[in-house]
Amino acid sequence: MDQQQNEDEMHKDPNNWKWMCFYYNKNDERLFLPKRNPAFGFTMNFANPRSYLILFPVLFIIVLMIFLPFGSKS
């Protein structure tokens, strides 16, 4: 079995999807992969430690934008 077929089988396995929307598979080295319905874009493999190196800074920036005052002082 080649790597592409193996990746496709892991992707289709419902045991690798948590709450049907979060992909979590320690055996899959891919960081980004298509969602279950590819029309909805891509998701991250949350079993891959690099996904958190992307996720936490993005969440931190969002939180900063929500809680830091922007604009002119009135």
C-alpha positions in Angstrom: 0.0 0.0 0.0 1.5 3.4 -0.9 1.6 6.4 1.3 -1.3 8.3 -0.4 -3.7 5.3 0.0 -2.6 5.0 3.7 -3.3 8.7 4.3 -6.7 8.4 2.6 -7.6 5.5 4.8 -6.5 7.3 8.0 -8.4 10.4 6.9 -11.7 8.4 6.3 -11.4 6.5 9.6 -14.1 8.0 11.9 -11.9 7.1 15.0 -9.5 9.8 13.9 -12.1 12.6 14.0 -13.0 14.0 17.5 -16.5 15.4 17.7 -16.7 14.8 13.9 -14.7 18.0 13.2 -11.2 17.8 14.8 -8.7 15.5 13.2 -6.4 13.8 15.7 -4.1 11.0 14.4 -0.6 10.5 15.9 0.3 8.2 13.0 -0.4 10.9 10.3 2.5 13.3 9.9 0.6 15.8 7.9 -0.1 19.2 9.5 -2.8 20.4 7.2 -5.3 18.1 5.5 -8.7 18.5 3.8 -11.8 18.5 6.1 -14.2 15.6 5.9 -16.0 17.5 3.3 -13.2 19.0 1.1 -15.6 21.9 0.0 -15.1 23.4 3.5 -11.4 23.8 3.2 -8.6 22.4 5.4 -8.1 21.5 9.0 -5.1 20.7 11.2 -4.0 17.4 12.6 -4.2 18.2 16.3 -2.0 15.2 17.2 0.8 17.0 15.5 2.7 19.3 18.0 3.3 21.8 15.2 -0.4 22.5 15.0 -0.3 24.2 18.5 2.6 26.4 17.3 0.2 27.8 14.8 -3.0 27.7 16.9 -1.8 29.5 20.1 -0.3 32.6 18.4 -3.4 33.0 16.3 -5.7 32.7 19.4 -3.4 35.1 21.3 -3.7 37.7 18.6 -7.5 37.3 18.5 -7.7 37.8 22.3 -5.5 40.8 22.1 -7.7 42.4 19.5 -10.8 41.8 21.6 -9.5 43.1 24.9 -7.1 45.9 23.8 -8.7 49.2 23.1 -8.2 50.5 19.6 -9.1 53.8 18.0 -9.2 57.3 19.4 -9.9 58.1 23.0 -13.1 59.9 23.6 
